[in-house]
Amino acid sequence: MKIKLIAIGKTAEPFIALGFNLYQQRIQKYTNFEYAEGVLPVATKKLPPDALKIKEGEWLLQQLTSSDLLCLLDESGKILPQYSLPTNYKIGKTAASGR
């Protein structure tokens, strides 16, 4: 199984970047792990929010292949208990199959 974490924007807090680097070193011992950070050109930051989301989405789609399983994480998203993932979401079935 290969895991690719794609982040849009840079991490602003140094302690988060430090913790992520530690996590990245640890997970690479167990699986193929890749990290991509999408930093859009400065000119795009002046776009209206809807246009900026479209640009970010276009960049994100360029990072994917047709066989990828996409899981979106958002800091304002819905929090679910861990035990509900295998029954409610495709990711649980995929993780159980080893893909």
C-alpha positions in Angstrom: 0.0 0.0 0.0 1.2 3.5 -0.8 0.1 6.5 1.1 0.4 10.0 -0.4 -0.4 13.0 1.8 -1.2 16.1 -0.2 -1.4 19.4 1.7 -2.6 22.7 0.2 -0.6 25.5 1.7 2.4 25.6 3.9 2.4 24.8 7.6 2.5 28.1 9.5 3.5 26.7 13.0 7.0 25.3 13.4 5.9 22.8 16.1 3.4 21.3 13.6 6.1 20.9 10.9 8.4 19.3 13.5 5.8 16.8 14.6 4.9 16.0 11.0 8.5 15.3 10.2 8.8 12.9 13.1 5.6 11.2 12.0 6.8 10.9 8.4 10.1 9.3 9.6 8.2 6.7 11.6 5.5 5.8 9.1 8.1 5.2 6.3 9.3 2.2 8.2 6.0 0.5 7.7 4.6 1.6 4.3 5.5 3.6 1.2 4.8 7.2 2.2 5.0 10.3 0.0 4.2 13.9 0.9 3.3 16.7 -1.6 2.8 20.3 -0.5 0.8 22.5 -2.9 1.9 26.1 -2.7 0.1 28.2 -5.3 1.8 31.2 -6.9 1.5 34.5 -4.9 -0.7 36.0 -7.7 -3.5 33.5 -7.0 -3.8 34.6 -3.4 -5.4 37.8 -4.7 -8.2 35.8 -6.3 -11.7 35.7 -4.8 -12.2 32.7 -2.5 -14.3 30.7 -5.0 -11.7 31.2 -7.8 -8.9 30.2 -5.4 -10.7 27.0 -4.5 -11.0 26.2 -8.2 -7.2 26.7 -8.6 -6.5 24.5 -5.6 -8.8 21.8 -6.9 -7.2 21.9 -10.3 -3.7 21.4 -8.7 -5.0 18.6 -6.5 -6.5 16.8 -9.5 -3.1 16.9 -11.2 -1.6 15.0 -8.3 -4.1 12.1 -8.6 -4.4 9.0 -10.9 -7.6 7.2 -11.8 -6.8 4.4 -9.4 -6.3 6.6 -6.3 -8.6 6.6 -3.3 -9.1 10.2 -2.2 -9.9 11.0 1.4 -10.3 14.7 2.2 -9.6 16.1 5.6 -10.7 19.5 6.6 -10.2 21.4 9.9 -13.8 22.4 9.9 -15.1 19.0 8.8 -17.3 16.5 10.7 -15.6 14.5 13.4 -16.6 10.8 13.5 -15.7 8.2 16.1 -13.1 5.8 14.8 -15.3 2.7 15.2 -17.8 4.1 12.7 -15.4 4.4 9.8 -15.3 0.8 8.7 -19.1 0.6 8.5 -19.9 4.0 7.1 -17.1 4.8 4.7 -15.4 3.1 1.8 -12.0 3.7 3.5 -12.7 1.1 6.1 -13.3 -1.6 3.4 -10.2 -0.4 1.5 -8.0 -0.5 4.5 -9.2 -3.9 5.4 -8.4 -5.2 1.9 -4.8 -3.8 2.2 -5.1 -1.5 -0.8 
